[in-house]
C-alpha cells in the first residue's frame, strides 16, 4: 500500500485522486471492528453504530466515484456537472438511508447512530486531508 | 404535528439550499480557475473535492435530524 502511494502516478487523474479505496475500506474496517467489539455488550448499539457509519460511508463513496470520473481542463464542464450529480445523489442517498433507519429499524439507539455518523464524517475529512498531503509530498 | 412537519420541510429545504449555493460557488470558481490556468485544473479538482466534503457536513446532519423528527417524533405526537 505504501509503495503504491509513493510510486509515480500513471496518469493526471492518479496524481490528484486520493486513494479512495484505501480511505473507504479503512472506514468500513474501523466500523466493522467497532461494531464487533460493541456486539457482546449491547446488540442494539452494535447495529446502530454500523448503520450510522454506513449512512456516512455509502453516500460519500458514491460522491467520490462521481467526482473523479473526469479530469483535466478540457473536461472542466463535465467535472463541474459530475460534482453536482454526485452531490445530489449523496443528498438523496443520505435522506433515504436515514429515513430507512428511522422508519424500519426498531429498536434503534439514535444517540449511537448519530455519534457513529459524525465520527465517520470527521474521519473521512481527516483521512482525505492526510492522504492528499501525503500524495502531494510524494509527487514533489 | 403540523408544526413538526413544517420544521422538517424547513430543515431539508434550507439544508439543500445551503449546499446548492455552496456548490454553485465552488463549481463556478472551478470553471473560472480552469479557464484562467488550465494546467492547474487537476489540482483544483482535488482541492474542490476536499472542500466539498466539509461543505455539506452540517446540512447532512440537519437532514438526519429532520428524518428523526419525521419518523420518530411525529408518529408519537397527537394528530
Backbone of each chain as ProteinMPNN parsed JSONL, in Angstrom:
{"seq_chain_A": "XXXXXXXXXXXXXXXXXXXXXXXXXXXXXXXXXXXXXXXXXXXXXXXXXXXXXXXXXXXXXXXXXXXXXXXXXXXXXXXXXXXXXXXXXXXXXXXXXXXXXXXXXXXXXXXXXXXXXXXXXXXXXXXXXXXXXXXXXXXX", "coords_chain_A": {"N_chain_A": [[0.835, -1.202, 0.0], [1.906, 1.233, 0.841], [3.891, 1.519, -1.032], [2.444, 1.828, -3.375], [1.321, 4.343, -3.036], [3.528, 5.978, -2.952], [4.704, 5.544, -5.377], [5.319, 6.614, -8.794], [2.772, 8.603, -10.293], [0.392, 7.21, -12.63], [-1.29, 8.499, -14.417], [-2.741, 11.782, -15.11], [-5.011, 11.899, -13.579], [-4.506, 10.065, -11.552], [-2.632, 11.439, -10.094], [-4.017, 13.384, -8.755], [-6.127, 12.179, -7.491], [-7.157, 11.058, -4.354], [-6.289, 8.04, -2.498], [-8.948, 6.393, -2.799], [-10.167, 3.873, -2.436], [-8.644, 2.798, -0.38], [-9.179, 4.656, 1.663], [-12.019, 4.492, 2.056], [-12.238, 1.776, 2.487], [-10.741, 1.478, 4.85], [-12.354, 2.957, 6.574], [-14.693, 1.392, 6.578], [-13.608, -0.924, 7.678], [-12.849, -0.057, 10.268], [-15.384, 0.516, 11.235], [-16.648, -2.017, 11.207], [-15.037, -3.413, 13.024], [-15.407, -1.861, 15.369], [-18.132, -2.22, 15.707], [-18.202, -4.973, 16.062], [-16.839, -5.207, 18.496], [-18.622, -3.902, 20.173], [-20.864, -5.502, 19.998], [-21.124, -7.895, 21.802], [-21.636, -6.544, 24.168], [-23.818, -4.739, 23.828], [-26.354, -5.352, 21.723], [-28.153, -3.818, 20.185], [-26.936, -1.297, 20.159], [-24.669, -1.998, 18.734], [-25.543, -2.666, 16.081], [-26.725, -0.238, 15.498], [-24.564, 1.465, 15.503], [-23.105, 0.446, 13.324], [-24.913, 0.973, 11.259], [-25.148, 3.785, 11.388], [-22.548, 4.511, 10.65], [-22.437, 3.42, 8.069], [-24.335, 4.979, 6.787], [-22.931, 7.282, 6.427], [-20.625, 6.455, 4.989], [-21.434, 5.156, 2.556], [-22.937, 7.115, 0.855], [-20.825, 8.994, 0.653], [-18.831, 7.552, -0.69], [-20.086, 7.121, -3.129], [-20.266, 9.777, -4.008], [-17.532, 10.421, -4.244], [-16.817, 8.676, -6.288], [-18.282, 9.714, -8.437], [-17.156, 12.277, -8.636], [-14.498, 11.918, -9.527], [-14.715, 11.0, -12.116], [-14.116, 12.38, -14.42], [-11.338, 14.348, -15.613], [-9.079, 17.166, -15.84], [-8.469, 20.221, -17.735], [-9.793, 20.363, -20.162], [-12.082, 19.002, -19.712], [-13.526, 20.496, -17.905], [-16.15, 21.435, -17.652], [-17.589, 19.035, -17.574], [-16.526, 17.977, -15.256], [-17.486, 19.796, -13.318], [-20.215, 19.328, -13.659], [-20.376, 16.634, -12.928], [-19.743, 16.885, -10.265], [-22.047, 18.196, -9.311], [-23.997, 16.266, -9.867], [-23.062, 14.163, -8.301], [-23.247, 15.294, -5.739], [-26.007, 15.736, -5.527], [-26.911, 13.097, -5.624], [-25.691, 12.144, -3.318], [-26.984, 13.622, -1.334], [-29.653, 12.735, -1.631], [-29.292, 9.999, -1.16], [-28.394, 10.023, 1.506], [-30.644, 11.09, 2.762], [-32.518, 9.07, 2.183], [-31.334, 6.81, 3.406], [-31.214, 7.562, 6.12], [-33.95, 7.892, 6.555], [-34.85, 5.279, 6.05], [-33.557, 3.93, 8.168], [-34.739, 5.092, 10.474], [-37.434, 4.629, 10.05], [-37.835, 1.896, 9.567], [-36.121, 0.267, 11.117], [-36.257, -1.141, 14.171], [-35.736, -2.082, 17.52], [-33.829, 0.987, 17.9], [-30.784, 2.613, 18.607], [-30.621, 5.816, 18.808], [-28.845, 7.83, 19.586], [-26.328, 6.569, 19.461], [-26.292, 5.974, 16.739], [-26.257, 8.559, 15.518], [-23.881, 9.504, 16.656], [-21.985, 7.712, 15.577], [-22.297, 8.35, 12.892], [-21.398, 11.025, 12.832], [-18.755, 10.652, 13.709], [-17.636, 9.061, 11.653], [-17.902, 10.812, 9.534], [-16.186, 12.86, 10.337], [-13.822, 11.389, 10.434], [-13.567, 10.8, 7.735], [-13.041, 13.353, 6.608], [-10.603, 13.973, 7.862], [-8.97, 11.84, 7.017], [-8.995, 12.165, 4.221], [-7.712, 14.649, 3.971], [-5.234, 13.999, 5.088], [-4.241, 11.901, 3.387], [-4.177, 13.248, 0.957], [-2.265, 15.23, 1.423], [-0.06, 13.652, 1.891], [0.182, 12.384, -0.565], [0.752, 14.573, -2.179], [3.218, 15.349, -1.169], [4.695, 13.101, -1.853], [4.631, 13.206, -4.62], [6.116, 15.449, -5.163]], "CA_chain_A": [[0.0, 0.0, 0.0], [2.812, 2.372, 0.961], [4.613, 1.618, -2.282], [1.509, 2.333, -4.384], [1.112, 5.777, -2.827], [4.77, 6.712, -3.222], [5.175, 5.348, -6.739], [4.996, 7.713, -9.693], [1.419, 8.448, -10.809], [0.312, 6.718, -14.008], [-1.963, 9.496, -15.256], [-3.035, 13.042, -14.4], [-6.064, 11.618, -12.604], [-3.892, 9.384, -10.405], [-1.854, 12.383, -9.29], [-4.9, 14.233, -7.936], [-7.134, 11.386, -6.777], [-6.689, 10.387, -3.134], [-6.558, 6.599, -2.585], [-10.334, 6.301, -2.299], [-10.457, 2.504, -1.965], [-7.992, 2.672, 0.933], [-9.881, 5.502, 2.637], [-13.347, 3.954, 2.404], [-12.005, 0.441, 3.051], [-10.338, 1.675, 6.253], [-13.538, 3.387, 7.332], [-15.548, 0.216, 6.765], [-12.919, -1.814, 8.606], [-12.985, 0.503, 11.627], [-16.797, 0.36, 11.615], [-16.939, -3.423, 11.493], [-14.325, -3.767, 14.264], [-16.091, -1.197, 16.492], [-19.42, -2.883, 15.871], [-17.912, -6.303, 16.613], [-16.478, -5.046, 19.92], [-19.828, -3.484, 20.903], [-21.922, -6.518, 19.883], [-21.411, -8.683, 23.019], [-22.093, -5.671, 25.27], [-25.163, -4.241, 23.514], [-26.633, -5.707, 20.321], [-28.822, -2.692, 19.508], [-25.909, -0.27, 19.943], [-23.736, -2.502, 17.711], [-26.038, -2.458, 14.708], [-26.954, 1.205, 15.299], [-23.228, 2.016, 15.173], [-22.798, 0.033, 11.952], [-25.795, 1.687, 10.334], [-24.743, 5.199, 11.385], [-21.325, 4.614, 9.846], [-22.734, 3.138, 6.656], [-25.076, 6.132, 6.235], [-21.922, 8.261, 6.015], [-19.635, 5.903, 4.042], [-22.005, 4.818, 1.236], [-23.093, 8.31, 0.011], [-19.516, 9.619, 0.389], [-18.147, 6.75, -1.711], [-20.766, 7.43, -4.399], [-19.858, 11.132, -4.379], [-16.131, 10.357, -4.692], [-16.79, 7.985, -7.584], [-18.775, 10.655, -9.433], [-16.256, 13.429, -8.771], [-13.27, 11.605, -10.267], [-14.983, 10.35, -13.405], [-13.422, 13.178, -15.441], [-10.247, 15.173, -15.092], [-8.382, 17.992, -16.824], [-9.109, 21.489, -18.097], [-10.673, 20.149, -21.315], [-13.344, 18.437, -19.223], [-13.924, 21.28, -16.716], [-17.613, 21.474, -17.582], [-18.043, 17.694, -17.14], [-16.127, 17.837, -13.849], [-18.453, 20.563, -12.509], [-21.507, 18.629, -13.728], [-20.323, 15.395, -12.13], [-19.81, 17.33, -8.865], [-23.449, 18.462, -8.978], [-24.716, 14.977, -9.871], [-22.591, 13.419, -7.12], [-23.786, 15.905, -4.528], [-27.451, 15.448, -5.483], [-27.038, 11.674, -5.257], [-25.291, 11.997, -1.911], [-28.062, 14.203, -0.518], [-30.816, 11.837, -1.701], [-28.927, 8.738, -0.503], [-28.381, 10.261, 2.959], [-32.057, 11.234, 3.143], [-33.143, 7.744, 2.104], [-30.773, 5.882, 4.402], [-31.696, 7.993, 7.444], [-35.378, 7.577, 6.585], [-34.96, 3.812, 6.171], [-33.14, 3.53, 9.515], [-35.687, 5.504, 11.499], [-38.786, 4.114, 9.804], [-37.967, 0.44, 9.513], [-35.291, -0.486, 12.07], [-36.682, -0.953, 15.56], [-35.342, -0.871, 18.233], [-32.645, 1.666, 17.373], [-30.154, 3.553, 19.531], [-30.455, 7.017, 17.971], [-27.637, 8.555, 20.003], [-25.166, 5.854, 18.899], [-26.347, 6.14, 15.276], [-25.78, 9.902, 15.166], [-22.46, 9.608, 17.042], [-21.198, 6.983, 14.567], [-22.375, 9.141, 11.657], [-20.499, 12.184, 12.99], [-17.374, 10.18, 13.809], [-17.18, 8.628, 10.32], [-17.789, 12.03, 8.73], [-14.942, 13.506, 10.788], [-12.722, 10.508, 9.997], [-13.47, 10.97, 6.291], [-12.372, 14.63, 6.329], [-9.21, 13.883, 8.324], [-8.233, 10.9, 6.152], [-8.821, 12.774, 2.897], [-6.671, 15.678, 4.091], [-3.953, 13.329, 5.358], [-3.753, 11.191, 2.195], [-3.876, 14.228, -0.093], [-0.99, 15.856, 1.772], [0.967, 12.625, 1.711], [0.334, 12.179, -2.001], [1.406, 15.77, -2.727], [4.634, 15.282, -0.775], [5.317, 12.011, -2.609], [4.776, 13.579, -6.035], [7.124, 16.54, -5.286]], "C_chain_A": [[0.875, 1.259, 0.0], [3.501, 2.636, -0.382], [3.727, 2.237, -3.369], [1.322, 3.839, -4.255], [2.373, 6.546, -3.242], [5.258, 6.555, -4.672], [4.689, 6.488, -7.628], [3.579, 7.536, -10.243], [1.398, 8.038, -12.274], [-0.339, 7.733, -14.937], [-2.204, 10.753, -14.428], [-4.07, 12.811, -13.302], [-5.493, 10.957, -11.358], [-3.149, 10.359, -9.502], [-2.742, 13.242, -8.397], [-5.853, 13.425, -7.079], [-6.554, 10.781, -5.512], [-6.99, 8.885, -3.238], [-7.919, 6.263, -1.978], [-10.665, 4.917, -1.745], [-9.861, 2.295, -0.567], [-8.786, 3.421, 1.994], [-11.216, 4.871, 3.052], [-13.239, 2.53, 2.958], [-11.613, 0.52, 4.521], [-11.536, 2.072, 7.113], [-14.474, 2.213, 7.609], [-14.935, -0.755, 7.775], [-13.066, -1.354, 10.051], [-14.418, 0.305, 12.138], [-17.113, -1.065, 12.035], [-16.276, -3.847, 12.804], [-15.047, -3.156, 15.481], [-17.432, -1.859, 16.777], [-19.243, -4.272, 16.501], [-17.564, -6.251, 18.092], [-17.736, -4.729, 20.75], [-20.876, -4.604, 20.979], [-22.17, -7.339, 21.156], [-21.956, -7.843, 24.175], [-23.545, -5.24, 25.036], [-25.432, -4.457, 22.019], [-27.217, -4.53, 19.54], [-27.804, -1.594, 19.185], [-24.961, -0.694, 18.823], [-24.286, -2.276, 16.316], [-26.403, -1.002, 14.44], [-25.649, 1.885, 14.869], [-22.872, 1.706, 13.715], [-23.649, 0.812, 10.942], [-25.431, 3.174, 10.242], [-23.507, 5.416, 10.536], [-21.601, 4.418, 8.374], [-23.499, 4.285, 6.0], [-24.087, 7.21, 5.764], [-21.03, 7.715, 4.883], [-20.23, 5.725, 2.635], [-22.235, 6.071, 0.369], [-21.756, 9.0, -0.307], [-18.762, 8.875, -0.705], [-18.761, 7.005, -3.087], [-20.326, 8.801, -4.92], [-18.423, 11.132, -4.933], [-16.025, 9.711, -6.071], [-17.233, 8.935, -8.695], [-17.754, 11.759, -9.713], [-15.053, 13.117, -9.66], [-13.53, 10.813, -11.543], [-14.251, 11.065, -14.528], [-12.304, 13.971, -14.795], [-9.643, 16.008, -16.216], [-9.188, 19.206, -17.24], [-10.083, 21.314, -19.265], [-12.041, 19.647, -20.879], [-13.888, 19.226, -18.018], [-15.44, 21.301, -16.538], [-18.162, 20.136, -17.069], [-17.697, 17.465, -15.666], [-17.137, 18.547, -12.953], [-19.8, 19.848, -12.492], [-21.494, 17.362, -12.866], [-20.294, 15.714, -10.622], [-21.274, 17.528, -8.456], [-24.243, 17.155, -8.9], [-24.353, 14.171, -8.615], [-23.192, 13.971, -5.845], [-25.289, 15.65, -4.394], [-27.681, 14.006, -5.042], [-26.714, 11.449, -3.796], [-26.397, 12.487, -0.984], [-29.251, 13.243, -0.458], [-30.51, 10.521, -0.976], [-28.923, 8.901, 1.02], [-29.807, 10.355, 3.5], [-32.727, 9.861, 3.218], [-32.637, 6.798, 3.184], [-31.192, 6.253, 5.825], [-33.181, 7.622, 7.594], [-35.606, 6.095, 6.791], [-34.641, 3.374, 7.601], [-34.222, 3.857, 10.548], [-37.074, 4.88, 11.306], [-38.867, 2.604, 9.991], [-37.166, -0.337, 10.556], [-35.713, -0.15, 13.495], [-36.339, -2.204, 16.349], [-34.033, -0.297, 17.668], [-32.097, 2.618, 18.435], [-29.766, 4.801, 18.733], [-29.169, 7.763, 18.306], [-26.386, 7.901, 19.399], [-25.119, 6.025, 17.383], [-25.8, 7.502, 14.857], [-24.296, 10.073, 15.513], [-21.575, 8.917, 16.012], [-21.165, 7.753, 13.259], [-21.388, 10.313, 11.714], [-19.033, 11.754, 13.009], [-16.825, 9.783, 12.434], [-17.011, 9.837, 9.398], [-16.481, 12.776, 9.05], [-13.717, 12.711, 10.302], [-12.479, 10.666, 8.498], [-12.693, 12.245, 5.947], [-10.891, 14.552, 6.7], [-8.388, 12.973, 7.388], [-7.989, 11.476, 4.758], [-7.705, 13.813, 2.927], [-5.3, 15.033, 4.264], [-3.392, 12.674, 4.085], [-3.419, 12.156, 1.063], [-2.525, 14.884, 0.163], [0.16, 14.892, 1.513], [1.268, 12.393, 0.221], [1.076, 13.355, -2.652], [2.896, 15.755, -2.41], [5.369, 14.238, -1.606], [5.558, 12.397, -4.06], [5.79, 14.702, -6.232], [8.556, 15.995, -5.301]], "O_chain_A": [[0.621, 2.213, -0.735], [3.673, 3.777, -0.81], [4.182, 3.052, -4.171], [1.18, 4.534, -5.261], [2.286, 7.633, -3.814], [6.104, 7.318, -5.14], [3.773, 7.228, -7.27], [3.213, 6.424, -10.624], [2.251, 8.447, -13.062], [0.018, 7.82, -16.112], [-1.921, 10.799, -13.231], [-4.022, 13.433, -12.241], [-5.929, 11.242, -10.243], [-3.045, 10.141, -8.294], [-2.275, 13.773, -7.389], [-6.34, 13.912, -6.058], [-5.558, 10.061, -5.578], [-7.873, 8.499, -4.003], [-8.025, 5.898, -0.807], [-11.347, 4.79, -0.728], [-10.489, 1.697, 0.307], [-9.039, 2.901, 3.081], [-11.506, 4.734, 4.24], [-14.045, 2.122, 3.794], [-12.087, -0.266, 5.341], [-11.705, 1.585, 8.231], [-14.981, 2.054, 8.719], [-15.634, -1.331, 8.609], [-13.367, -2.147, 10.943], [-14.638, -0.024, 13.303], [-17.748, -1.305, 13.062], [-16.883, -4.558, 13.605], [-15.27, -3.832, 16.486], [-17.82, -2.036, 17.932], [-20.026, -4.687, 17.355], [-17.942, -7.139, 18.855], [-17.896, -5.216, 21.869], [-21.677, -4.647, 21.912], [-23.323, -7.475, 21.565], [-22.649, -8.358, 25.053], [-24.391, -5.36, 25.922], [-24.811, -3.822, 21.167], [-26.837, -4.274, 18.397], [-27.806, -1.033, 18.089], [-24.5, 0.144, 18.049], [-23.583, -1.753, 15.452], [-26.396, -0.566, 13.289], [-25.637, 2.755, 13.998], [-22.405, 2.571, 12.974], [-23.154, 1.249, 9.904], [-25.41, 3.748, 9.153], [-23.423, 6.39, 9.788], [-21.077, 5.144, 7.529], [-23.338, 4.541, 4.807], [-24.369, 7.954, 4.825], [-20.72, 8.435, 3.934], [-19.604, 6.098, 1.644], [-21.765, 6.094, -0.768], [-21.575, 9.527, -1.404], [-18.124, 9.498, -1.554], [-18.048, 7.093, -4.087], [-20.049, 8.969, -6.108], [-18.139, 11.759, -5.954], [-15.241, 10.147, -6.914], [-16.632, 8.961, -9.77], [-17.516, 12.128, -10.863], [-14.635, 13.958, -10.457], [-12.676, 10.051, -11.996], [-13.811, 10.429, -15.486], [-12.319, 14.233, -13.593], [-9.684, 15.623, -17.385], [-10.413, 19.232, -17.121], [-11.082, 22.028, -19.353], [-13.036, 19.837, -21.579], [-14.629, 18.675, -17.204], [-15.948, 21.198, -15.422], [-19.074, 20.102, -16.244], [-18.46, 16.846, -14.925], [-17.595, 17.987, -11.957], [-20.453, 19.766, -11.452], [-22.463, 17.057, -12.171], [-20.759, 14.918, -9.806], [-21.69, 17.083, -7.386], [-25.051, 16.959, -7.993], [-25.215, 13.581, -7.964], [-23.601, 13.212, -4.966], [-25.788, 15.384, -3.3], [-28.533, 13.729, -4.198], [-27.375, 10.664, -3.115], [-26.709, 11.849, 0.021], [-29.789, 12.969, 0.614], [-31.362, 9.989, -0.264], [-29.393, 8.02, 1.741], [-30.136, 9.786, 4.542], [-33.41, 9.539, 4.19], [-33.417, 6.072, 3.801], [-31.488, 5.378, 6.639], [-33.603, 7.106, 8.629], [-36.443, 5.691, 7.599], [-35.355, 2.554, 8.179], [-34.578, 3.023, 11.381], [-37.794, 4.635, 12.274], [-39.856, 2.093, 10.515], [-37.498, -1.485, 10.852], [-35.545, 0.978, 13.96], [-36.628, -3.306, 15.883], [-33.244, -1.007, 17.045], [-32.856, 3.339, 19.082], [-28.727, 4.838, 18.074], [-28.486, 8.268, 17.415], [-25.499, 8.589, 18.892], [-24.046, 6.2, 16.805], [-24.976, 7.589, 13.948], [-23.546, 10.703, 14.767], [-20.542, 9.455, 15.614], [-20.133, 7.807, 12.59], [-20.642, 10.558, 10.765], [-18.178, 12.403, 12.407], [-15.693, 10.123, 12.089], [-16.09, 9.879, 8.583], [-15.779, 13.25, 8.156], [-12.73, 13.276, 9.832], [-11.335, 10.668, 8.042], [-11.798, 12.224, 5.102], [-10.031, 15.007, 5.947], [-7.26, 13.301, 7.021], [-6.914, 11.301, 4.185], [-6.861, 13.859, 2.033], [-4.321, 15.47, 3.658], [-2.224, 12.864, 3.744], [-2.487, 11.916, 0.295], [-1.734, 15.074, -0.761], [1.207, 15.27, 0.987], [2.417, 12.232, -0.191], [1.905, 13.17, -3.542], [3.729, 16.096, -3.249], [6.512, 14.446, -2.015], [6.546, 11.984, -4.667], [6.281, 14.898, -7.344], [9.509, 16.768, -5.398]]}, "seq_chain_B": "XXXXXXXXXXXXXXXXXXXXXXXXXXXXXXXXXXXXXXXXXXXXXXXXXXXXXXXXXXXXXXXXXXXXXXXXXXXXXXX", "coords_chain_B": {"N_chain_B": [[-48.442, 18.597, 15.369], [-48.533, 19.509, 12.748], [-46.766, 21.673, 12.896], [-44.387, 20.336, 13.389], [-44.005, 19.008, 10.982], [-43.671, 21.203, 9.31], [-41.277, 22.12, 10.368], [-39.578, 20.001, 9.657], [-39.663, 20.176, 6.84], [-38.51, 22.694, 6.526], [-35.94, 22.239, 7.55], [-34.875, 20.329, 5.749], [-35.226, 21.682, 3.333], [-33.775, 24.149, 3.649], [-31.293, 23.074, 4.167], [-30.708, 21.797, 1.728], [-30.723, 24.065, 0.115], [-28.584, 25.604, 1.143], [-26.424, 23.878, 0.612], [-26.643, 23.789, -2.146], [-26.089, 26.464, -2.882], [-23.455, 26.7, -1.956], [-22.171, 24.728, -3.536], [-22.671, 25.73, -6.059], [-21.15, 28.071, -6.032], [-18.613, 26.931, -5.665], [-18.379, 25.301, -7.968], [-18.543, 27.241, -9.982], [-16.215, 28.712, -9.468], [-14.354, 26.741, -9.98], [-14.649, 26.314, -12.745], [-13.93, 28.842, -13.63], [-11.308, 29.073, -12.659], [-10.115, 26.935, -14.032], [-10.356, 27.832, -16.636], [-8.74, 30.094, -16.607], [-6.19, 29.172, -15.775], [-5.313, 26.466, -17.17], [-3.515, 24.402, -16.6], [-3.632, 24.04, -13.915], [-5.98, 22.762, -13.412], [-6.445, 19.919, -12.648], [-5.39, 19.943, -10.018], [-7.051, 21.825, -8.792], [-9.423, 20.431, -8.913], [-8.986, 18.318, -7.114], [-8.68, 19.774, -4.738], [-11.18, 20.932, -4.595], [-12.753, 18.725, -4.136], [-11.991, 18.05, -1.542], [-12.9, 20.325, -0.115], [-15.601, 20.178, -0.691], [-16.415, 17.999, 0.801], [-16.34, 19.042, 3.363], [-18.104, 21.108, 3.145], [-20.765, 20.097, 2.908], [-21.234, 18.871, 5.299], [-22.569, 19.887, 7.616], [-25.262, 20.513, 6.63], [-26.003, 17.84, 6.069], [-26.151, 16.677, 8.576], [-28.297, 18.101, 9.53], [-30.262, 17.085, 7.823], [-30.359, 14.469, 8.764], [-31.356, 14.895, 11.359], [-33.813, 15.951, 10.662], [-35.034, 13.72, 9.479], [-35.183, 12.11, 11.702], [-37.002, 13.544, 13.275], [-39.218, 13.371, 11.578], [-39.765, 10.586, 11.352], [-39.643, 9.506, 13.918], [-40.343, 11.35, 15.984], [-42.704, 12.696, 15.059], [-44.693, 10.553, 14.557], [-45.281, 9.933, 17.207], [-46.668, 12.068, 18.178], [-49.819, 13.658, 19.098], [-52.566, 13.662, 16.786]], "CA_chain_B": [[-47.942, 17.736, 14.294], [-48.314, 20.359, 11.576], [-45.534, 22.456, 13.106], [-43.246, 19.414, 13.245], [-43.817, 18.777, 9.538], [-43.079, 22.437, 8.76], [-39.875, 22.128, 10.806], [-38.855, 19.023, 8.818], [-39.5, 20.713, 5.481], [-37.536, 23.798, 6.584], [-34.585, 21.676, 7.74], [-34.424, 19.716, 4.492], [-35.179, 22.715, 2.3], [-32.635, 25.066, 3.844], [-30.068, 22.26, 4.002], [-30.476, 21.654, 0.281], [-30.43, 25.399, -0.433], [-27.215, 25.957, 1.544], [-25.498, 23.041, -0.155], [-26.705, 24.199, -3.556], [-25.366, 27.74, -3.034], [-22.032, 26.395, -1.783], [-21.663, 24.001, -4.699], [-22.699, 26.621, -7.218], [-19.963, 28.937, -5.923], [-17.423, 26.092, -5.894], [-18.347, 24.904, -9.383], [-18.233, 28.433, -10.762], [-14.786, 29.032, -9.282], [-13.569, 25.695, -10.656], [-14.673, 26.606, -14.186], [-13.164, 30.078, -13.822], [-9.894, 28.748, -12.444], [-9.661, 26.062, -15.123], [-10.237, 28.639, -17.853], [-7.595, 31.007, -16.454], [-4.933, 28.409, -15.739], [-5.708, 25.076, -17.44], [-2.579, 23.428, -16.023], [-3.981, 23.832, -12.5], [-7.325, 22.158, -13.301], [-6.498, 18.713, -11.796], [-5.165, 20.296, -8.615], [-8.277, 22.488, -8.322], [-10.439, 19.388, -8.733], [-8.669, 17.633, -5.853], [-8.977, 20.68, -3.616], [-12.637, 21.108, -4.545], [-13.294, 17.503, -3.509], [-11.761, 18.18, -0.094], [-13.783, 21.365, 0.42], [-16.984, 19.703, -0.826], [-16.674, 17.111, 1.944], [-16.591, 19.862, 4.554], [-19.245, 21.998, 2.858], [-22.093, 19.52, 3.114], [-21.286, 18.118, 6.563], [-23.611, 20.413, 8.511], [-26.6, 20.215, 6.079], [-26.319, 16.412, 6.166], [-26.573, 16.426, 9.96], [-29.65, 18.652, 9.556], [-31.126, 16.11, 7.148], [-30.505, 13.346, 9.703], [-32.265, 15.324, 12.439], [-35.15, 16.076, 10.05], [-35.576, 12.368, 9.323], [-35.501, 11.645, 13.06], [-38.259, 14.204, 13.658], [-40.293, 12.874, 10.712], [-40.119, 9.176, 11.539], [-39.666, 9.091, 15.33], [-41.061, 12.312, 16.837], [-44.058, 12.976, 14.542], [-45.683, 9.491, 14.836], [-45.633, 9.91, 18.63], [-47.463, 13.252, 18.526], [-51.264, 13.519, 18.843], [-52.925, 14.19, 15.447]], "C_chain_B": [[-47.62, 18.541, 13.033], [-47.03, 21.161, 11.687], [-44.292, 21.584, 12.934], [-42.956, 19.159, 11.764], [-43.224, 20.013, 8.854], [-41.595, 22.5, 9.122], [-39.036, 21.183, 9.946], [-38.616, 19.596, 7.425], [-38.511, 21.867, 5.458], [-36.108, 23.261, 6.708], [-34.051, 21.1, 6.439], [-34.246, 20.779, 3.411], [-33.984, 23.643, 2.433], [-31.299, 24.331, 3.75], [-29.704, 22.123, 2.543], [-30.081, 22.981, -0.34], [-28.978, 25.813, -0.119], [-26.178, 25.17, 0.752], [-25.454, 23.483, -1.613], [-25.931, 25.492, -3.79], [-23.86, 27.496, -2.94], [-21.445, 25.708, -3.002], [-21.68, 24.851, -5.965], [-21.477, 27.529, -7.215], [-18.694, 28.139, -6.243], [-17.269, 25.729, -7.372], [-17.978, 26.066, -10.281], [-16.76, 28.794, -10.68], [-13.903, 28.007, -9.981], [-13.497, 25.975, -12.155], [-13.819, 27.833, -14.493], [-11.663, 29.801, -13.707], [-9.324, 27.896, -13.562], [-9.481, 26.836, -16.422], [-9.022, 29.556, -17.795], [-6.275, 30.269, -16.52], [-5.227, 26.922, -15.936], [-4.775, 24.043, -16.795], [-2.879, 23.135, -14.548], [-5.306, 23.091, -12.306], [-7.357, 20.876, -12.451], [-6.303, 19.011, -10.316], [-6.408, 20.958, -8.003], [-9.372, 21.46, -8.058], [-10.234, 18.644, -7.407], [-9.023, 18.48, -4.646], [-10.484, 20.87, -3.461], [-13.298, 19.904, -3.876], [-13.146, 17.564, -1.986], [-12.746, 19.163, 0.535], [-15.247, 20.907, 0.373], [-17.369, 18.799, 0.345], [-17.003, 17.889, 3.204], [-17.867, 20.694, 4.39], [-20.587, 21.38, 3.226], [-22.197, 18.721, 4.415], [-22.455, 18.577, 7.432], [-25.022, 20.203, 7.929], [-26.989, 18.741, 6.199], [-26.76, 16.036, 7.591], [-28.017, 16.942, 10.137], [-30.655, 17.7, 8.926], [-31.395, 14.91, 8.068], [-31.483, 13.683, 10.818], [-33.695, 15.446, 11.898], [-35.799, 14.702, 9.904], [-35.974, 11.78, 10.682], [-36.846, 12.234, 13.511], [-39.427, 13.593, 12.875], [-40.727, 11.453, 11.09], [-40.195, 8.728, 12.995], [-40.526, 10.037, 16.174], [-42.505, 12.486, 16.369], [-45.052, 11.825, 14.795], [-46.11, 9.425, 16.298], [-46.508, 11.078, 19.056], [-48.957, 12.991, 18.308], [-51.636, 14.225, 17.532], [-53.608, 15.553, 15.521]], "O_chain_B": [[-46.619, 18.315, 12.353], [-46.294, 21.316, 10.712], [-43.276, 22.032, 12.403], [-41.797, 19.102, 11.351], [-42.396, 19.902, 7.95], [-40.761, 22.881, 8.3], [-37.92, 21.52, 9.553], [-37.509, 19.514, 6.892], [-37.756, 22.02, 4.498], [-35.188, 23.757, 6.059], [-32.905, 21.353, 6.067], [-33.259, 20.782, 2.675], [-33.269, 23.897, 1.464], [-30.298, 24.896, 3.309], [-28.55, 22.305, 2.156], [-29.214, 23.032, -1.213], [-28.252, 26.301, -0.986], [-25.183, 25.724, 0.283], [-24.392, 23.546, -2.232], [-25.202, 25.613, -4.775], [-23.087, 28.018, -3.743], [-20.354, 26.055, -3.454], [-20.816, 24.713, -6.831], [-20.843, 27.736, -8.249], [-17.823, 28.598, -6.983], [-16.185, 25.833, -7.947], [-17.202, 25.914, -11.223], [-16.134, 29.137, -11.682], [-12.843, 28.344, -10.509], [-12.43, 25.886, -12.763], [-13.084, 27.865, -15.48], [-10.866, 30.233, -14.54], [-8.189, 28.102, -13.993], [-8.581, 26.547, -17.211], [-8.352, 29.774, -18.804], [-5.355, 30.679, -17.227], [-5.376, 26.193, -14.956], [-5.204, 22.933, -16.481], [-2.441, 22.121, -14.004], [-5.71, 22.822, -11.175], [-8.233, 20.757, -11.594], [-6.959, 18.415, -9.462], [-6.768, 20.691, -6.856], [-10.147, 21.59, -7.111], [-11.19, 18.378, -6.678], [-9.584, 17.993, -3.665], [-11.0, 20.957, -2.346], [-14.278, 20.047, -3.145], [-14.051, 17.184, -1.244], [-13.349, 18.882, 1.571], [-16.03, 21.206, 1.274], [-18.505, 18.831, 0.818], [-17.829, 17.466, 4.013], [-18.6, 20.946, 5.346], [-21.451, 22.053, 3.788], [-23.156, 17.972, 4.603], [-23.234, 17.759, 7.921], [-25.907, 19.754, 8.657], [-28.16, 18.422, 6.405], [-27.631, 15.186, 7.778], [-28.84, 16.309, 10.8], [-31.764, 17.53, 9.433], [-32.516, 14.405, 8.136], [-32.331, 12.869, 11.181], [-34.659, 15.094, 12.578], [-36.989, 14.546, 10.177], [-36.963, 11.055, 10.797], [-37.703, 11.533, 14.048], [-40.49, 13.331, 13.437], [-41.921, 11.159, 11.139], [-40.758, 7.671, 13.281], [-41.339, 9.587, 16.981], [-43.43, 12.432, 17.18], [-46.175, 12.1, 15.217], [-47.188, 8.914, 16.601], [-47.035, 11.086, 20.169], [-49.327, 12.201, 17.44], [-51.075, 15.274, 17.213], [-53.966, 16.121, 14.489]]}, "name": "protein", "num_of_chains": 2, "seq": "XXXXXXXXXXXXXXXXXXXXXXXXXXXXXXXXXXXXXXXXXXXXXXXXXXXXXXXXXXXXXXXXXXXXXXXXXXXXXXXXXXXXXXXXXXXXXXXXXXXXXXXXXXXXXXXXXXXXXXXXXXXXXXXXXXXXXXXXXXXXXXXXXXXXXXXXXXXXXXXXXXXXXXXXXXXXXXXXXXXXXXXXXXXXXXXXXXXXXXXXXXXXXXXXXXXXXXXXXXX"}
